[in-house]
Amino acid sequence: MSDLTDLYQEVILDHNRRPRNWGPLTDATRVAKGHNPLCGDRLTLYVKVEGGTLTGISFEGSGCAISKASASLMTDAVKGQSLTDALSLFDRVHDMLTTPIAEPVNTDEVGKMAVLSGVREFPARVKCASLAWHTLKSAILDTHQTAKTE
């Protein structure tokens, strides 16, 4: 295994063991739920929106290490961003995760979310990594529907 792959795995394990922004956000202005029916991951995302900016975000739920780590990394990445910038990051991360492994991806466009790029080697796990992101999009668009990875 390469040193970079080892680093990516360590970051994912760390965010799984010690998720950032874990737990309910009492002053959330939006709450969105996500569910990955394929493996049973469930997520509740709490978002506080003020003046078009994500001023607060947290999550709770149950799922695999990739799902929890992705949610933890995501909440760190979008906190303080405008809704437009957060949706743009959603698009870039989604493109990175769903690009076939044989095709190159520009991980510079996703910043720290590049640690999730290795998930592409395991197509069944892409939905685990993308659940939090689909739930974020649902919260931003305020759809009031459970986000799914199907």
Secondary structure as UniProt FT lines:
FT   HELIX           3..17
FT   TURN            20..21
FT   TURN            26..27
FT   STRAND          30..36
FT   TURN            37..40
FT   STRAND          41..50
FT   TURN            51..52
FT   STRAND          53..62
FT   HELIX           65..78
FT   TURN            79..80
FT   HELIX           83..98
FT   TURN            101..102
FT   HELIX           107..121
FT   HELIX           123..141
FT   STRAND          147..148
//
